[in-house]
Amino acid sequence: MFADIRLDVLERIQATRSFLRANCRLRTRQFVLEAKGLAFVQMYAIWEETVRSIVKAALLQVKAMARPMDKIRLELLSLLLEDQIKAVVATHETKNQWDRRIKLFLQISSSGTATISEGIFPSDGSQFRAVQIETIWSIFGITCPALPHAKHKLQINELVENRNAIAHGREPPAEVGRRYSVREISKRISATKRVCLHVISSMENHCSTHTNLCR
């Protein structure tokens, strides 16, 4: 599955480059400005889908292991037991709240096979800024750097800010594109590619050793 994610990233990165080149060849300033702005929307889509996909692929690995709850990495249980945790938080009645707390902690040490929903995702409200990948790294216990270089944290956050400005209507694509040269956009496409391939390989390598996902 990780190979498919990697291939999808490469294809979508190439499509983004082609889109930018095609609009720049039109030599119409407005088209160029809009293309540069919309490139951020495309890069964001690639980044978000990559992050979601590696979590899904990792959960499939955990599911395939068919390990009991008491053997799975404790940090990972914070994701696997998401529904139960939400139920505790949402319960206001004193008796039900304590019953659910007890059941939650009993599950942590249960010898029953873990039930894993592939659709769960540890959304932290950051809208896929750099802190989101750091949260995922903590949950899965990955020790290698979450991003290839410190500068990529700023670039990912910039990517999210520009995409949100366009997607939520705060700024038109041309206004965002006006702030960057074509060369600068091309460099950011390359950075997005590097970061996506890094997180794919890091998660793949981590999950290839099953003991990394266990206590």
C-alpha positions in Angstrom: 0.0 0.0 0.0 2.9 2.4 0.7 4.1 1.9 -2.8 0.7 3.0 -4.2 0.8 6.1 -1.9 4.3 6.9 -3.2 3.2 6.5 -6.8 0.1 8.7 -6.3 2.3 11.5 -4.8 4.7 11.4 -7.8 1.9 11.5 -10.3 0.1 14.4 -8.6 3.3 16.3 -8.2 4.0 16.0 -11.9 0.4 17.1 -12.6 1.0 20.2 -10.5 4.2 21.0 -12.3 2.5 20.5 -15.7 -0.4 22.8 -14.6 2.0 25.5 -13.6 4.0 25.2 -16.8 1.0 25.2 -19.1 -0.5 28.4 -17.6 2.9 30.1 -17.6 3.3 29.4 -21.3 0.1 31.3 -22.0 2.0 34.5 -21.1 -1.1 36.1 -19.8 -0.2 37.7 -16.4 -3.5 37.0 -14.8 -3.3 33.3 -15.7 0.2 33.1 -14.3 -0.8 34.7 -11.0 -3.8 32.5 -10.6 -1.8 29.3 -11.5 0.8 30.2 -8.9 -1.9 30.6 -6.2 -3.8 27.5 -7.2 -0.5 25.5 -7.0 -0.8 25.9 -3.2 -4.2 24.3 -3.3 -2.9 21.4 -5.3 0.1 21.0 -3.0 -2.1 21.0 0.1 -4.3 18.3 -1.4 -1.3 16.1 -2.0 0.0 16.7 1.5 -3.3 16.1 3.2 -4.0 12.9 1.2 -0.4 11.6 1.9 -0.8 12.1 5.7 -4.2 10.5 5.8 -3.1 7.6 3.6 0.0 6.7 5.6 -2.1 6.5 8.8 -4.6 4.3 7.0 -1.8 2.0 5.7 -0.2 1.8 9.2 -3.6 0.8 10.7 -3.9 -1.9 8.2 -0.5 -3.2 9.3 -1.7 -3.2 12.9 -4.9 -4.9 12.0 -3.0 -7.6 10.0 -0.9 -8.3 13.1 -4.1 -9.4 15.0 -2.5 -8.7 18.3 -4.4 -8.5 21.6 -5.0 -5.1 23.2 -2.5 -5.7 26.0 0.3 -6.2 23.4 -0.3 -3.1 21.4 1.8 0.1 22.0 0.2 2.2 24.6 0.5 5.5 22.7 -1.3 3.8 19.8 -4.2 2.8 22.0 -5.0 6.6 22.3 -6.1 6.3 18.6 -7.5 2.8 18.6 -9.7 3.5 21.6 -10.9 6.8 20.2 -14.7 6.0 20.3 -14.4 4.8 23.9 -12.5 7.9 24.9 -15.0 10.2 23.3 -17.8 8.3 25.1 -16.2 9.0 28.5 -15.7 12.7 27.6 -19.3 13.0 26.4 -20.8 11.4 29.5 -22.0 13.8 32.2 -24.0 11.4 34.3 -21.8 10.4 37.3 -22.7 6.7 37.2 -22.3 6.1 33.5 -19.2 8.2 33.4 -17.4 6.0 35.9 -18.7 2.8 34.3 -17.2 3.9 31.0 -13.9 4.9 32.6 -13.6 1.4 34.1 -14.4 -0.3 30.8 -11.9 1.9 29.0 -9.1 1.0 31.4 -10.0 -2.7 31.3 -9.7 -2.7 27.5 -6.2 -1.4 27.7 -5.2 -4.6 29.4 -7.6 -6.9 27.6 -6.3 -10.1 25.9 -8.9 -9.8 23.2 -7.9 -8.9 19.7 -8.0 -5.2 19.0 -10.8 -4.0 16.8 -9.5 -1.4 14.4 -11.5 1.0 12.3 -9.5 2.0 9.2 -11.3 5.3 9.0 -10.0 6.7 12.3 -7.6 9.6 12.1 -5.9 11.6 14.9 -7.1 15.0 13.8 -5.6 17.6 16.1 -7.4 20.7 14.7 -4.2 22.0 13.1 -5.5 21.6 9.5 -2.4 19.5 8.6 0.2 22.0 9.7 3.5 20.5 10.7 2.3 19.8 14.3 -0.2 17.2 12.8 2.6 15.0 11.5 4.4 15.4 14.9 1.2 14.2 16.6 1.1 11.1 14.4 4.8 10.4 15.0 4.1 10.4 18.8 1.1 8.1 18.5 3.0 5.5 16.5 6.2 5.9 18.4 8.3 7.0 15.4 11.7 8.3 16.5 13.1 9.6 13.2 12.5 13.3 12.4 8.9 14.0 11.3 10.2 16.3 8.5 13.4 16.1 6.5 14.6 19.5 7.7 13.6 22.3 10.1 12.8 24.6 7.2 10.1 22.3 6.0 8.0 23.0 9.1 7.7 26.7 8.0 7.0 25.6 4.4 4.2 23.2 5.4 2.7 25.9 7.6 2.9 28.4 4.8 1.3 25.9 2.4 -1.6 25.5 4.8 -2.1 29.2 5.3 -2.1 30.0 1.6 -4.4 27.1 0.8 -6.8 28.2 3.6 -6.7 31.8 2.4 -7.8 30.7 -1.1 -10.2 28.0 0.0 -12.1 30.1 2.5 -12.2 33.1 0.2 -10.0 35.5 2.2 -7.7 36.0 -0.8 -8.2 35.2 -4.5 -5.6 32.8 -6.0 -4.0 35.6 -8.0 -3.3 37.6 -4.9 -1.5 34.7 -3.2 0.3 34.0 -6.5 1.5 37.6 -6.7 3.8 37.1 -3.7 5.9 34.4 -5.4 7.9 34.0 -8.6 7.4 30.9 -10.8 10.8 29.7 -9.6 9.8 30.0 -5.9 6.6 28.0 -6.6 8.6 25.3 -8.4 10.9 25.1 -5.3 7.9 24.7 -3.1 6.5 21.9 -5.3 9.9 20.1 -4.9 9.7 20.6 -1.1 6.2 19.2 -1.0 7.4 16.2 -2.9 10.4 15.7 -0.6 8.3 16.0 2.6 5.6 13.6 1.3 8.1 11.0 0.3 9.9 11.3 3.6 6.8 10.7 5.7 5.8 7.7 3.5 9.2 6.1 3.8 9.4 6.8 7.6 6.0 5.3 8.3 6.7 2.3 6.0 10.1 1.6 7.7 8.6 1.9 11.1 5.7 -0.5 10.4 7.9 -3.0 8.8 9.2 -4.0 12.2 6.1 -5.2 14.1 7.8 -4.7 17.5 7.6 -0.9 16.9 3.8 -1.2 17.1 3.8 -3.4 20.3 4.6 -2.9 24.0 
